[in-house]
């Protein structure tokens, strides 16, 4: 049966190219603007339509200065048509307003203004746990997001024409997202990322069908919400197939997980595999232009 007959939108493939991943496991993680530009071009050719990235220094460290941000944005926009979703760098930047300072700096520049910005509509611990050594690798990493902060950011993003993508780490995050929609602060369709965690990431739902179903069962039936899945520190493919078959979307990349079981692939290879899986069940993959239609995001670059 052709899955498109069920009224599902085309599949949005979001590539999470680097996060804060180093190269000690997967050497293919792009850091520099030139590497990012080459990577996103290849990912678009493979089927991706959106990209989430972190500006990085040449040695892989976080790099959140205005020019770091601008160079990466220019490299992406000059290389491809992907919708761009940069990090706000929550655990590597200072106070609340600093998290959106780069977006404010370039607010009048259509080339450097993102299409999407990820927000965590709640707070959670994100320390990585080593299940072999039975210890946390860090013990002080917390995502802190007060509703006052979220409301202020959402209002500013709406004024700039930027779509929020709500990264939900547990059911309370979903409920907060719905509340923000009910307040009239977020236009439909809502855009939600269901975060799952591998064995070492305890702050998110487990990467199991039950973990995903707990999210989807708390989605309101009276609102249009486009949802996608990712997995921090674990293999996403089992959940990706469920999402593909049930109307969700897929957010995947070597920034989240090195994929040693696949021989440490590139981002492009991961996107190619998701595209192949979608075609196996008859679901078409969205182009960047089609993704804009699905999410209600007009192009500001002419």
Protein Blocks (a to p, Z undefined) as FASTA:
>chain_A
ZZklnopacddddddfklmadfklmmmbcfbfmlmmmmmmmmmmnopabdcdddddfkop
acfbfklmmmmmmmmmmmmmcdcdddehlmlcccfklmmmmmmmmmmpmklpcfbdcdde
bdddfbdcdfklopafbfcbccdddfklmmmmmmmmmmnopacddddfbfklmmmmmmmm
mnopaccddddddddddfklmkbccddfklmmmmmmmpcfkbccddddddehiafklmmm
mmmmnopacdddfklogolmnopaafklmmmmmmmmmmmnopacddfklmmmmnopacfb
ZZ
